[in-house]
Each structure stands twice: as structure tokens, then as C-alpha cells.
Amino acid sequence: MCGIVGYIGHRDAYSVVIKGLKRLEYRGYDSAGIMLHDGTSLRVTKTKGKVADLEEKAIKEDNIHGTIGMGHTRWATHGVPNDINSHPHVSNSGKLVIIHNGIIENYEPLKKELIKRGYSFQSDTDTEVLVNLIEEVQKKEKIKLGKAVQIALTQVVGAYAIAVFDIDKPDEIVVARLGSPLAIGIGLDEFFIASDASPFIEYTANAIYLEDEEMAIIRLHRPVKVRKIKDDTLVDPYIQELKMNLEQIEKGGYKHFMLKEIYEQPNVIKDTYRGRLSSNTGIIKMAGIEDNLEKFLQAERILIVACGTSWHAGLVAEYVIEEFTRIPVEVEYASEFRYRNPIINKKDVVIAISQSGETADTLAAIKLAKENGAFVFGVCNVVGSSISRETHAGAYTHAGPEIGVASTKAFTTQITVLTLIALRLAKAKGTLSKSDFFRYLNELELIPEKVQETLQLTNDVTLEIAKIYKDTTNCLYLGRGYNFPVALEGALKLKEISYIHAEGYPAAEMKHGPIALIDEQMPVIVIAPKLGHYDKVVSNIQEIKSRSGKIISIVTKGDTQVRELSDHVIEIPETSDALSPLLTTIPLQLLSYHIAVLRGCNVDQPRNLAKSVTVE
């Protein structure tokens, strides 16, 4: 869950690495560090805090010179965020330097053994153990750095993406991965290393994505050499052409990435169904589905595994898929699925959802499902990510880079893909009438326009509501049917970026406990579009009102019944019940955003969180 950047070539490494770290800061931002080598000397600067703090310290220490460098932005796992625990870490001899994303699970016994052999440790990290283990192997076996890294990695248990530099080999960097992403940018007489391609997209469009249990030696004026860690076999690396562009990872005039990404939703939803949906001809075409249609049609059930926001998208999909296709669906937290000895059958289809495509728990769930003979279909946003390679087939969401830690456009594009899948299967099974099928296709094509209208209708309203409730300490979100998962997602957004305690509930469950919390201080956000369980939700609102709760309602434009009962009303355009989550989630995103800004919170980099959870 940390960000790795490296450079070797003819440019000023400092500017490349610092700029890259700023683009990766969404992956971790409690501490940062940089190593530079200028051909004669090695300099390391690291600090608790943001990349901006590192930049200030590096300039003060005059550590800005060199054409080879490595940088790291951290999300703490082992050891509190401080200067000492920050990366890079240097071996006892001062010759080896490492940056590391992941967790070495057996670092304690390794550390004890290294202490017996005379090594000392300054930090509380597992990473410092790893760099000294590599040094011990190198000294004991009298071998070069690449071989020492390879042997050392066979002795560790856990997940890692690492980059290692040896002062005696100033023209190379050794990298390796297991469970954490690592990309190598291929330029003209220069190489880039990063956790994803964003740090080097302006320099090259060519990249190698290492697979699990692969390592590479990156050396100036030579092609990248990739090997399997376990058996030392050479791998012919696939150089991929990147589709990302620089504009996508800049703020584009918005104050925060999160706000930019909220406002990108009309376009990215359209991008997600573009080329896949034709409402005029009644065609939905997705290669991953078409090539495996029989597996879906013969499925006895569909299991959806995901974490966080992706899990909420999976819950929406459960309603949509069961309604449209009549195939039973179960939605599991990937983190629980992998540990509870689940029953998985060969006729199960497992859909794994992840924005980054690198979520450790989801990847582990995929491997478990495959081992038990299930067909695994991935839904993710990042081309070339681990999930896209581990699954049997899949579909990309085409949301573009999502930099804000709190997911917004990932959620709506995941729902869009999953709805397309449900509609395609329903057509094949004949479980939707022809008229309903075409109605949903037409309505889905109108969603981007309606999301745009929702943004226009709700931005100012949510800002005014945010001003009233920015200092609240608790908040309750209620929804029914398709909008129950939206209530969960709305509560998660508020927790993530404003640090206000919030809970999402099915509206009918309010009477079974949460109603005890309601008083005149408790804001309750109720999702109450005109279709669906409208009358039931009205009854729930009346129960809240009779207990003096503050009611904030999301309603279909023109609604009068709920308006009369509510303290505040947020209007959205009308759409079908099944597609309403694509609209109802928008004001909840904006409300959370405005509250967080008014509270002075760091919207894009909320405390204790990282974007891509690549560790357990």
C-alpha cells in the first residue's frame, strides 16, 4: 500500500522521482523518502509526513543530484510513521538500499537470526530486515546483487514489490514482485520503475508489468532481463503500450481529485458502455461474456467477492442480476471469503470486483475460487493489473485513473458493467420481456445525461446542507431495495473523508435497533426515489419525524409527499428503480465532499487510508 518510484538514465533523477511520488501519494502518505546516486556518492533523505515535506528536506540537505534514484511514499504497516521507519532503508554496510511495498510476514525470525550474526537494526520495519537479509546472502555466497535478491526472496513469506540498489553497481537496479504491483517504463536509454504507470507516463508509453514471483535486473544500455524467482528461468517480457495520458492524472482546474472524479462520472459511465451497448439494435456485446456465455448460463449461482466500495457495487449487482436473470447471487467480503473455508462448486461463477485490480484479499479469493474449479470473472479499472491477469476473463470499467482515495467514479462504472452483464444474461435466458429489455437499454443510455443533471441539481443544495451538519458527530443513512447498498456507500464516504461516524441500514431495519439513536441531534439521510418501495420508505420517514430526527431526503424531482416530511430535500431526475443507484449515489458523494472540505479535512488523502490495499 506504498508508492515506489525509481529512475536510471540521463535525466535529473530527483525531479523524476519527486514528481512520481506526488502522483503516487494516493497509495500512502504518512512518510516519504528518496535515495540518489551521483556516480560517486549515495545520499538518502527521508521524513515523516507528505512528499512536500520530503521535498523541503531534500533541498535543505542538498540531496537533489544524480541520474539514478529511488523514492517511496509510505502507508505504515510495521512501525509508526516517523523518520527512521520511512523508506528507503540501508543495509548495515551502507552499500545496499531498498524500497518496499508489502509485508514480510516472517520478518521476526529472520531478524532474530540476523541479530545473532551481528546485524543491528534502527527501525521497526520488516523492510530493514529484508535489505540486511539480501546483504547477508550476498556476503555469504559471494554473489552479485541480482542473485542475492533472488535467493533472499525464496526465504521470505509475504507480499512485496521491491527495488534494490547496490553502491558497487551504480548502473543497475534490481526489482521483484509478489502480490504487489510493479511496472517498468522503457524509455530511450533510460528506465523508470513505479507501482503504476502514472509516474512515467509523460516520458514513455511502453511498460513491462512484472508478474508474481518475477524479478528483473534493470541496467543502463542493456535490455531488461526478467527471471522467475523460484527456478531462475528467463522470461520473455511483454512490453505493453500504455493507454493512459497525462491529462487524466492531473486535477484539471478542480480543487481536489475527488471533486474532479465526481464530475467525470457522466463521461466515464458513457465510456464504460461505449462500444458495448446499442439500444437501437438491442445488442450488448462484451467479449469476456460472449466468449464464456455458457458458463454464465449454466451457473448454479454467482458469487461476488470484493472489498469496500466495490463490495457495495456488488450488493447493487446482487439485486440487479437476480431480478433480471433469476440466477442466485451471493456477495462476500473477499477478506472473509478466503478464511472461512467457503463451499465453492465447479458450476459457480465468481465475479471479483476491484478498482485497482491489486486488492490483496480479492486476489486471494480469486486463487481460492480457481483452485476449487470455479470460473472467475474480473471487473476492474486498471489495464494490466493483477486481477485482470489472474481471472479467466473479465471486463474493464474504463473509469480512467482514480486518484482520490475515496472511490466515486469506480462505484458507478462498476455498477454500469455489472448491469450490462445482467442485461446480456437476461436476454440470453429470456428472463426479461423484450419490451423491458429495450426499456432498460434506453434508460441506461440516458444515465450519463441524468448524472449530469443530478450534479447540476444537487451541488449547491448539498453544500448548504453540509454547512448545517458539518459539526455533527453521527449520521444515519437509510435505503431500501436497490438503494440499500447506496446507503452503505454513502455512510462509508462520510466516514472516509470527514471522519464523522456514520452507519448505513436497510430502512426497515431501523426499528430493530438503530431507531434508539434518533433524537433532534441526529441527521438521517433517507434515499426515497419515487419508484421501488416508496410507500414503505415514507412510513420510515414518519417514524423518524415522530422522534425529532433531522430528515435529509433524496427524492425524485417533483416529489411532494416526502418533501412535506423532510427538513431538507435533494432532487434527482426520474429513472427506473434498478438504475437509480447510479443517480442516488451522486448527492451522497457531494455531501460527503462538502462536509469534509468545510471541516478542513484532506479530502484526497484521508488519514489512515490508502488507495490500493495490497496487504491484508
C-alpha positions as CSV (number, residue, x, y, z in Angstrom):
1,M,0.0,0.0,0.0
2,C,3.0,2.2,-0.6
3,G,4.2,4.0,-3.7
4,I,7.5,3.1,-5.4
5,V,9.4,5.2,-7.9
6,G,12.8,4.6,-9.5
7,Y,14.8,6.1,-12.3
8,I,18.0,5.2,-14.1
9,G,19.1,7.2,-17.2
10,H,20.3,10.6,-18.4
11,R,17.8,12.9,-16.7
12,D,17.9,14.6,-13.3
13,A,16.6,11.7,-11.2
14,Y,15.5,13.9,-8.3
15,S,12.8,15.7,-10.4
16,V,11.6,12.5,-11.9
17,V,11.3,10.7,-8.6
18,I,9.7,13.6,-6.6
19,K,7.1,14.2,-9.4
20,G,6.4,10.5,-9.5
21,L,6.0,10.3,-5.7
22,K,3.4,13.1,-5.8
23,R,1.4,11.1,-8.4
24,L,1.6,8.0,-6.2
25,E,0.9,9.8,-2.9
26,Y,-2.7,8.4,-3.0
27,R,-1.1,5.0,-2.3
28,G,0.4,6.2,1.1
29,Y,1.2,9.5,2.6
30,D,2.3,9.2,6.2
31,S,6.1,9.3,5.4
32,A,8.3,9.5,2.3
33,G,12.0,9.2,1.3
34,I,14.4,9.4,-1.6
35,M,17.8,7.9,-2.5
36,L,20.1,9.5,-5.1
37,H,23.5,8.4,-6.5
38,D,25.5,10.9,-8.5
39,G,28.2,8.4,-9.7
40,T,30.4,8.8,-6.6
41,S,28.3,9.1,-3.5
42,L,25.0,7.9,-2.1
43,R,22.6,10.2,-0.3
44,V,19.3,9.3,1.4
45,T,16.7,11.7,2.7
46,K,13.5,10.6,4.4
47,T,10.9,12.1,6.7
48,K,7.6,11.6,8.4
49,G,4.8,13.5,6.5
50,K,3.9,14.2,2.9
51,V,6.1,14.3,-0.2
52,A,6.1,18.1,0.1
53,D,7.9,17.7,3.4
54,L,10.4,15.4,1.8
55,E,10.9,17.9,-1.0
56,E,11.7,20.6,1.5
57,K,14.1,18.5,3.5
58,A,15.9,17.2,0.4
59,I,16.5,20.7,-0.9
60,K,17.8,21.8,2.6
61,E,20.2,18.8,2.7
62,D,21.2,19.4,-1.0
63,N,20.2,15.8,-1.9
64,I,18.9,16.7,-5.3
65,H,21.8,15.5,-7.6
66,G,22.2,12.2,-9.5
67,T,21.0,10.3,-12.5
68,I,19.9,7.2,-10.6
69,G,17.4,7.4,-7.8
70,M,14.6,5.6,-5.9
71,G,11.8,7.1,-3.9
72,H,9.0,5.8,-1.7
73,T,5.8,7.2,-0.1
74,R,4.6,5.0,2.8
75,W,1.4,3.8,4.4
76,A,2.7,2.3,7.7
77,T,2.3,-1.4,8.4
78,H,5.3,-2.2,10.6
79,G,6.4,0.7,12.8
80,V,4.8,4.0,13.4
81,P,5.2,6.8,10.8
82,N,8.5,8.5,11.7
83,D,11.7,9.5,10.0
84,I,13.5,6.2,11.0
85,N,10.8,3.9,9.8
86,S,10.5,5.7,6.5
87,H,11.9,4.2,3.3
88,P,14.5,3.8,1.8
89,H,16.3,1.5,4.2
90,V,20.0,1.0,4.1
91,S,21.8,-2.2,4.9
92,N,24.3,-2.4,7.8
93,S,27.3,-1.9,5.5
94,G,25.7,1.1,3.9
95,K,26.0,-0.4,0.5
96,L,22.5,-1.7,-0.2
97,V,19.4,0.4,-0.4
98,I,15.8,-0.9,-0.6
99,I,12.3,0.4,-1.1
100,H,9.4,-2.0,-0.4
101,N,5.7,-2.2,-0.8
102,G,4.1,-5.1,1.1
103,I,4.6,-7.1,4.2
104,I,7.2,-9.7,5.1
105,E,5.3,-12.0,7.4
106,N,8.2,-14.0,8.8
107,Y,10.4,-11.0,9.4
108,E,10.7,-11.6,13.2
109,P,12.5,-15.0,13.0
110,L,14.7,-13.6,10.2
111,K,15.5,-10.6,12.3
112,K,16.5,-12.7,15.3
113,E,18.8,-14.8,13.1
114,L,20.4,-11.8,11.6
115,I,21.0,-10.3,15.1
116,K,22.8,-13.5,16.0
117,R,25.0,-12.9,13.0
118,G,25.9,-9.4,14.2
119,Y,23.4,-7.2,12.4
120,S,21.8,-4.3,14.2
121,F,18.5,-2.6,13.3
122,Q,17.5,1.1,13.6
123,S,13.8,0.8,12.6
124,D,10.8,-1.3,13.5
125,T,10.2,-2.3,9.9
126,D,10.2,-5.6,8.1
127,T,11.9,-3.9,5.2
128,E,15.1,-3.2,7.1
129,V,15.2,-7.0,7.8
130,L,14.9,-7.8,4.1
131,V,17.7,-5.5,3.0
132,N,20.0,-7.0,5.5
133,L,19.0,-10.5,4.6
134,I,19.9,-9.7,1.0
135,E,23.3,-8.3,2.2
136,E,23.9,-11.5,4.3
137,V,23.2,-13.7,1.3
138,Q,25.4,-11.6,-0.9
139,K,28.4,-11.7,1.6
140,K,28.0,-15.4,2.5
141,E,27.6,-16.7,-1.1
142,K,29.9,-14.1,-2.6
143,I,27.5,-13.3,-5.4
144,K,26.1,-10.3,-7.3
145,L,23.1,-8.3,-6.2
146,G,20.6,-9.9,-8.6
147,K,21.3,-13.4,-7.4
148,A,21.4,-12.4,-3.8
149,V,17.9,-10.8,-4.1
150,Q,16.7,-14.0,-5.8
151,I,18.0,-16.3,-3.0
152,A,16.8,-14.0,-0.2
153,L,13.3,-13.8,-1.6
154,T,13.0,-17.6,-1.5
155,Q,13.4,-17.3,2.3
156,V,10.7,-14.8,2.9
157,V,6.9,-15.2,3.4
158,G,4.6,-12.4,2.5
159,A,3.9,-9.9,-0.3
160,Y,6.3,-7.4,-1.8
161,A,7.3,-5.1,-4.6
162,I,10.9,-4.1,-4.1
163,A,13.6,-2.1,-5.8
164,V,17.2,-2.6,-4.6
165,F,20.3,-0.6,-5.3
166,D,24.0,-1.6,-4.7
167,I,26.5,1.2,-4.4
168,D,29.1,-1.1,-6.1
169,K,26.8,-1.5,-9.1
170,P,25.8,2.2,-9.8
171,D,24.3,1.4,-13.2
172,E,21.6,-1.0,-12.2
173,I,18.5,-1.5,-10.0
174,V,17.1,-4.9,-9.2
175,V,13.3,-5.2,-8.8
176,A,10.9,-8.0,-7.9
177,R,7.2,-8.6,-7.1
178,L,4.9,-10.9,-5.3
179,G,1.4,-9.7,-4.7
180,S,2.2,-6.0,-5.0
181,P,2.2,-4.3,-8.4
182,L,5.4,-3.1,-10.2
183,A,5.8,-1.6,-13.6
184,I,8.9,-0.9,-15.6
185,G,8.9,2.0,-18.0
186,I,11.1,1.5,-21.1
187,G,12.5,4.8,-22.5
188,L,15.3,5.7,-24.8
189,D,18.5,4.9,-22.8
190,E,16.5,5.2,-19.6
191,F,14.3,3.1,-17.4
192,F,11.5,4.0,-14.9
193,I,10.2,1.9,-12.0
194,A,6.8,2.5,-10.3
195,S,3.9,1.0,-8.5
196,D,1.8,2.0,-11.5
197,A,2.5,3.8,-14.8
198,S,1.4,7.3,-13.7
199,P,4.9,8.5,-12.6
200,F,6.4,7.9,-16.1
201,I,3.5,8.4,-18.5
202,E,4.9,11.7,-19.8
203,Y,8.3,10.1,-20.6
204,T,7.3,6.8,-22.3
205,A,4.2,4.8,-23.4
206,N,6.0,1.5,-23.1
207,A,5.9,-0.6,-20.0
208,I,6.6,-4.1,-18.6
209,Y,4.3,-5.3,-15.8
210,L,6.1,-7.9,-13.7
211,E,4.1,-11.0,-12.8
212,D,4.1,-12.5,-9.4
213,E,7.3,-14.2,-8.4
214,E,9.3,-12.4,-11.1
215,M,12.3,-10.3,-10.8
216,A,14.2,-8.0,-13.2
217,I,17.6,-6.6,-13.5
218,I,17.4,-3.1,-14.9
219,R,20.8,-2.0,-16.3
220,L,21.7,1.0,-18.5
221,H,22.3,0.3,-22.2
222,R,21.0,-3.2,-21.9
223,P,17.6,-4.8,-22.3
224,V,15.6,-5.6,-19.2
225,K,16.3,-9.1,-18.1
226,V,13.3,-10.8,-16.3
227,R,13.6,-14.1,-14.4
228,K,11.4,-16.4,-12.4
229,I,12.5,-16.1,-8.7
230,K,11.9,-19.8,-7.9
231,D,13.6,-21.6,-10.8
232,D,15.7,-18.9,-12.4
233,T,14.2,-19.4,-15.8
234,L,14.3,-16.4,-18.2
235,V,11.0,-14.8,-19.1
236,D,10.4,-13.0,-22.4
237,P,8.9,-9.8,-21.1
238,Y,5.8,-8.4,-22.8
239,I,6.1,-4.7,-23.5
240,Q,2.7,-3.1,-23.2
241,E,1.6,0.2,-24.8
242,L,0.0,2.4,-22.2
243,K,-3.4,4.0,-22.9
244,M,-3.3,6.5,-20.0
245,N,-2.5,10.1,-20.7
246,L,-1.1,12.9,-18.6
247,E,-4.3,14.9,-18.6
248,Q,-6.1,12.1,-16.9
249,I,-3.9,12.2,-13.8
250,E,-3.9,16.0,-13.3
251,K,-6.6,17.9,-11.4
252,G,-7.8,19.9,-14.5
253,G,-8.7,23.0,-12.5
254,Y,-10.7,21.2,-9.8
255,K,-9.7,21.9,-6.1
256,H,-9.5,18.1,-5.4
257,F,-9.1,14.9,-7.3
258,M,-12.3,13.6,-5.6
259,L,-14.4,16.5,-6.9
260,K,-12.9,16.1,-10.4
261,E,-13.7,12.4,-10.3
262,I,-17.3,13.0,-9.2
263,Y,-17.8,15.4,-12.1
264,E,-16.2,12.9,-14.6
265,Q,-19.0,10.4,-14.0
266,P,-21.2,11.3,-16.9
267,N,-18.3,10.8,-19.3
268,V,-16.8,7.7,-17.7
269,I,-20.2,5.9,-17.5
270,K,-20.6,6.6,-21.2
271,D,-17.1,5.3,-21.8
272,T,-17.9,2.2,-19.9
273,Y,-20.8,1.2,-22.1
274,R,-19.4,2.7,-25.3
275,G,-19.0,0.0,-27.9
276,R,-20.8,-2.5,-25.7
277,L,-24.4,-1.2,-25.9
278,S,-26.7,-0.4,-28.8
279,S,-30.2,0.4,-27.7
280,N,-31.5,0.7,-31.3
281,T,-30.5,-2.9,-32.2
282,G,-30.8,-4.4,-28.8
283,I,-27.2,-5.6,-28.7
284,I,-25.0,-5.9,-25.7
285,K,-21.6,-7.2,-26.6
286,M,-18.8,-7.8,-24.1
287,A,-16.0,-10.1,-25.2
288,G,-15.5,-11.6,-21.8
289,I,-19.2,-12.5,-21.6
290,E,-19.6,-13.7,-25.2
291,D,-16.6,-16.0,-25.0
292,N,-17.9,-17.6,-21.8
293,L,-21.7,-17.2,-22.1
294,E,-22.4,-20.9,-21.5
295,K,-20.5,-20.8,-18.2
296,F,-22.8,-18.0,-17.0
297,L,-26.0,-19.6,-18.3
298,Q,-25.2,-22.9,-16.7
299,A,-24.1,-21.3,-13.4
300,E,-25.9,-22.7,-10.4
301,R,-25.1,-19.4,-8.6
302,I,-22.9,-16.3,-8.9
303,L,-20.6,-15.4,-6.1
304,I,-19.4,-11.8,-6.0
305,V,-16.2,-11.1,-3.9
306,A,-15.0,-7.6,-3.2
307,C,-13.9,-5.1,-0.5
308,G,-15.1,-1.6,0.5
309,T,-16.8,0.4,-2.2
310,S,-16.5,-2.5,-4.7
311,W,-18.4,-4.7,-2.2
312,H,-21.2,-2.1,-2.2
313,A,-21.3,-2.2,-6.1
314,G,-21.5,-6.0,-5.7
315,L,-24.6,-5.6,-3.5
316,V,-26.3,-3.5,-6.1
317,A,-25.4,-6.1,-8.7
318,E,-26.9,-8.8,-6.5
319,Y,-30.3,-7.1,-6.8
320,V,-29.9,-6.4,-10.5
321,I,-28.6,-9.8,-11.5
322,E,-31.2,-11.8,-9.5
323,E,-34.0,-9.5,-10.7
324,F,-33.0,-9.7,-14.4
325,T,-31.6,-13.3,-14.7
326,R,-33.1,-15.3,-11.8
327,I,-29.6,-16.7,-11.1
328,P,-28.9,-16.8,-7.3
329,V,-26.3,-14.4,-6.2
330,E,-24.2,-14.2,-3.0
331,V,-22.0,-11.2,-2.2
332,E,-19.0,-11.9,0.1
333,Y,-16.3,-9.7,1.7
334,A,-13.2,-11.1,0.0
335,S,-11.3,-10.8,3.3
336,E,-13.8,-13.2,5.0
337,F,-14.3,-15.4,2.0
338,R,-10.7,-16.5,1.9
339,Y,-10.6,-17.6,5.5
340,R,-13.9,-19.2,6.2
341,N,-13.5,-22.4,4.2
342,P,-16.3,-21.5,1.7
343,I,-18.2,-24.0,-0.3
344,I,-17.3,-23.4,-4.0
345,N,-18.6,-25.6,-6.7
346,K,-17.4,-26.1,-10.3
347,K,-20.7,-24.7,-11.6
348,D,-20.2,-21.5,-9.6
349,V,-19.2,-18.3,-11.4
350,V,-17.2,-16.0,-9.2
351,I,-17.1,-12.2,-10.1
352,A,-14.2,-10.4,-8.5
353,I,-14.5,-6.6,-8.3
354,S,-11.7,-4.2,-7.6
355,Q,-10.9,-0.7,-8.8
356,S,-7.1,-1.1,-8.7
357,G,-7.1,-4.8,-9.7
358,E,-4.5,-5.3,-7.0
359,T,-6.6,-5.7,-3.8
360,A,-4.8,-8.5,-1.8
361,D,-7.8,-10.1,-0.3
362,T,-9.7,-10.2,-3.6
363,L,-6.7,-11.7,-5.3
364,A,-6.5,-14.4,-2.6
365,A,-10.2,-15.1,-3.1
366,I,-9.7,-15.5,-6.8
367,K,-6.9,-18.0,-6.3
368,L,-9.1,-20.0,-3.8
369,A,-12.0,-20.0,-6.3
370,K,-9.8,-21.2,-9.1
371,E,-8.3,-23.9,-7.0
372,N,-11.9,-25.2,-6.4
373,G,-12.7,-25.3,-10.1
374,A,-15.0,-22.2,-10.3
375,F,-15.0,-19.9,-13.3
376,V,-13.7,-16.5,-12.3
377,F,-14.6,-13.2,-14.0
378,G,-12.9,-9.9,-13.1
379,V,-14.3,-6.4,-13.1
380,C,-11.6,-3.8,-12.6
381,N,-10.4,-0.5,-13.8
382,V,-6.6,-0.8,-14.3
383,V,-5.4,-2.4,-17.5
384,G,-2.7,-5.0,-16.9
385,S,-3.5,-5.2,-13.2
386,S,-3.1,-8.5,-11.3
387,I,-6.8,-9.3,-11.2
388,S,-7.1,-8.8,-15.0
389,R,-4.3,-11.4,-15.4
390,E,-5.4,-13.9,-12.6
391,T,-9.0,-14.2,-13.7
392,H,-10.3,-16.4,-16.6
393,A,-12.0,-13.5,-18.2
394,G,-13.3,-10.0,-17.4
395,A,-14.4,-6.5,-18.2
396,Y,-12.7,-3.2,-17.7
397,T,-14.7,-0.3,-16.3
398,H,-12.9,2.5,-18.3
399,A,-13.2,4.9,-15.5
400,G,-9.7,6.3,-16.1
401,P,-7.2,6.8,-13.3
402,E,-8.9,7.3,-9.9
403,I,-6.5,9.3,-7.7
404,G,-8.8,10.3,-4.8
405,V,-8.6,7.7,-2.1
406,A,-12.4,7.6,-1.6
407,S,-13.9,5.9,-4.7
408,T,-16.6,7.7,-6.6
409,K,-16.5,7.0,-10.4
410,A,-15.2,3.5,-9.7
411,F,-18.5,2.7,-8.0
412,T,-20.8,4.0,-10.7
413,T,-18.7,2.4,-13.5
414,Q,-18.7,-0.9,-11.7
415,I,-22.5,-0.8,-11.4
416,T,-22.6,0.0,-15.1
417,V,-20.6,-3.0,-16.1
418,L,-22.5,-5.3,-13.8
419,T,-25.8,-4.1,-15.2
420,L,-24.6,-4.7,-18.7
421,I,-23.7,-8.3,-17.7
422,A,-27.1,-8.8,-16.1
423,L,-28.9,-7.5,-19.2
424,R,-26.9,-9.7,-21.6
425,L,-27.6,-12.8,-19.5
426,A,-31.3,-11.9,-19.2
427,K,-31.5,-11.6,-23.0
428,A,-29.8,-15.0,-23.4
429,K,-32.0,-16.7,-20.8
430,G,-35.2,-15.0,-21.8
431,T,-35.9,-13.8,-18.3
432,L,-36.8,-10.2,-19.3
433,S,-39.5,-9.4,-21.7
434,K,-38.4,-7.8,-25.0
435,S,-40.1,-4.5,-24.0
436,D,-38.4,-4.4,-20.6
437,F,-35.1,-5.3,-22.1
438,F,-35.2,-2.4,-24.6
439,R,-36.6,-0.1,-21.9
440,Y,-33.5,-0.8,-19.7
441,L,-31.1,-0.3,-22.6
442,N,-32.7,3.0,-23.5
443,E,-32.7,4.1,-19.9
444,L,-29.0,3.1,-19.4
445,E,-28.0,5.2,-22.4
446,L,-29.7,8.2,-20.8
447,I,-27.9,7.7,-17.5
448,P,-24.9,9.9,-18.3
449,E,-27.2,12.8,-19.2
450,K,-29.2,12.3,-16.0
451,V,-26.0,12.1,-13.9
452,Q,-25.0,15.4,-15.4
453,E,-28.4,16.8,-14.5
454,T,-28.1,15.4,-10.9
455,L,-24.7,17.2,-10.5
456,Q,-26.3,20.4,-11.5
457,L,-29.3,19.9,-9.3
458,T,-27.5,18.8,-6.2
459,N,-24.1,20.5,-5.8
460,D,-25.4,23.8,-4.3
461,V,-28.1,22.1,-2.3
462,T,-25.6,19.6,-0.7
463,L,-23.2,22.4,0.1
464,E,-25.9,24.3,2.0
465,I,-26.8,21.1,3.9
466,A,-23.2,20.5,4.6
467,K,-22.8,23.9,6.2
468,I,-25.6,23.0,8.7
469,Y,-24.4,19.5,9.6
470,K,-20.6,19.7,9.3
471,D,-20.1,19.5,13.0
472,T,-22.4,16.6,13.6
473,T,-20.9,13.5,15.3
474,N,-23.2,10.8,14.0
475,C,-25.2,10.2,10.9
476,L,-27.7,7.5,9.8
477,Y,-28.2,6.5,6.1
478,L,-31.3,4.6,5.1
479,G,-32.4,2.9,1.8
480,R,-34.4,0.0,0.6
481,G,-34.1,-2.4,-2.2
482,Y,-31.6,-1.3,-4.9
483,N,-30.7,1.7,-2.7
484,F,-29.9,-0.1,0.5
485,P,-26.3,-0.6,-0.8
486,V,-26.2,3.1,-1.7
487,A,-27.0,3.9,1.9
488,L,-24.0,1.8,2.9
489,E,-21.8,3.5,0.3
490,G,-23.0,7.0,1.4
491,A,-22.1,6.3,5.0
492,L,-18.7,4.9,4.0
493,K,-17.9,8.1,2.1
494,L,-18.8,10.3,5.1
495,K,-16.6,8.2,7.4
496,E,-13.7,8.0,5.0
497,I,-13.2,11.7,4.3
498,S,-14.9,13.7,7.1
499,Y,-14.2,11.3,10.0
500,I,-17.8,11.5,11.1
501,H,-19.3,8.3,12.4
502,A,-22.0,7.1,10.0
503,E,-24.0,3.9,9.5
504,G,-26.0,2.6,6.6
505,Y,-29.0,0.5,7.2
506,P,-31.9,-1.1,5.3
507,A,-34.7,1.4,6.1
508,A,-37.0,-1.4,7.5
509,E,-34.3,-2.5,9.9
510,M,-34.3,0.9,11.7
511,K,-37.0,-0.3,14.0
512,H,-34.8,-3.2,15.1
513,G,-32.3,-1.2,16.9
514,P,-31.0,2.0,15.2
515,I,-34.2,3.9,16.0
516,A,-32.9,4.2,19.6
517,L,-30.2,6.6,18.3
518,I,-32.6,9.1,16.8
519,D,-33.1,12.4,18.5
520,E,-33.1,16.1,17.5
521,Q,-29.3,16.0,17.0
522,M,-29.3,13.0,14.6
523,P,-29.3,13.7,10.8
524,V,-30.9,10.9,8.9
525,I,-30.3,10.7,5.1
526,V,-33.1,8.8,3.5
527,I,-32.9,7.6,-0.1
528,A,-36.5,7.8,-1.3
529,P,-36.9,7.9,-5.1
530,K,-40.5,7.6,-6.4
531,L,-40.2,4.0,-7.7
532,G,-39.4,0.9,-5.7
533,H,-40.6,0.7,-2.1
534,Y,-41.7,4.3,-1.9
535,D,-44.7,3.9,0.4
536,K,-42.7,1.9,2.9
537,V,-39.9,4.5,2.9
538,V,-42.5,7.2,3.6
539,S,-43.6,5.2,6.6
540,N,-40.0,5.0,7.8
541,I,-39.6,8.8,7.4
542,Q,-42.7,9.3,9.5
543,E,-41.2,7.2,12.3
544,I,-38.0,9.3,12.2
545,K,-40.0,12.6,12.2
546,S,-42.1,11.5,15.3
547,R,-38.8,11.1,17.2
548,S,-37.5,14.6,16.1
549,G,-34.7,13.3,13.8
550,K,-33.4,15.7,11.2
551,I,-34.5,14.3,7.8
552,I,-32.5,14.8,4.6
553,S,-34.3,13.1,1.8
554,I,-33.1,12.2,-1.7
555,V,-36.3,12.3,-3.9
556,T,-37.4,12.2,-7.5
557,K,-37.8,15.6,-9.0
558,G,-41.3,17.0,-8.3
559,D,-41.9,14.8,-5.3
560,T,-44.3,16.5,-2.7
561,Q,-45.1,13.8,-0.2
562,V,-41.6,13.2,1.2
563,R,-40.8,16.9,0.9
564,E,-43.5,17.8,3.4
565,L,-42.0,15.4,5.9
566,S,-38.3,16.4,5.4
567,D,-36.1,19.1,6.8
568,H,-34.1,19.1,3.6
569,V,-34.7,17.7,0.2
570,I,-32.3,16.8,-2.6
571,E,-33.9,16.2,-6.0
572,I,-32.7,13.8,-8.7
573,P,-34.1,13.0,-12.2
574,E,-36.5,10.1,-12.6
575,T,-35.1,6.7,-13.7
576,S,-36.0,3.1,-13.4
577,D,-35.7,1.5,-9.9
578,A,-32.9,-0.8,-11.0
579,L,-30.7,2.0,-12.3
580,S,-31.5,4.5,-9.6
581,P,-28.3,3.8,-7.6
582,L,-26.3,5.5,-10.5
583,L,-28.2,8.7,-9.6
584,T,-28.9,8.5,-5.8
585,T,-25.2,8.0,-5.0
586,I,-24.2,11.3,-6.6
587,P,-25.6,13.7,-4.0
588,L,-24.2,11.5,-1.2
589,Q,-20.7,11.8,-2.8
590,L,-21.1,15.6,-3.0
591,L,-22.5,15.9,0.6
592,S,-19.5,14.0,2.0
593,Y,-17.1,16.1,-0.1
594,H,-18.5,19.4,1.0
595,I,-18.7,18.4,4.7
596,A,-15.1,17.2,4.6
597,V,-13.9,20.4,2.9
598,L,-15.8,22.6,5.5
599,R,-14.2,20.5,8.3
600,G,-10.7,21.2,6.9
601,C,-10.1,17.5,6.1
602,N,-7.6,16.3,3.5
603,V,-10.2,15.1,1.0
604,D,-7.9,13.2,-1.4
605,Q,-5.7,11.8,1.3
606,P,-7.8,10.9,4.3
607,R,-6.0,9.8,7.4
608,N,-5.1,6.1,7.9
609,L,-6.2,5.2,4.4
610,A,-4.5,4.2,1.2
611,K,-6.0,3.8,-2.3
612,S,-4.8,0.4,-3.2
613,V,-5.0,-2.2,-0.4
614,T,-2.2,-4.6,-1.5
615,V,-1.7,-6.0,2.0
616,E,-4.1,-7.9,4.3
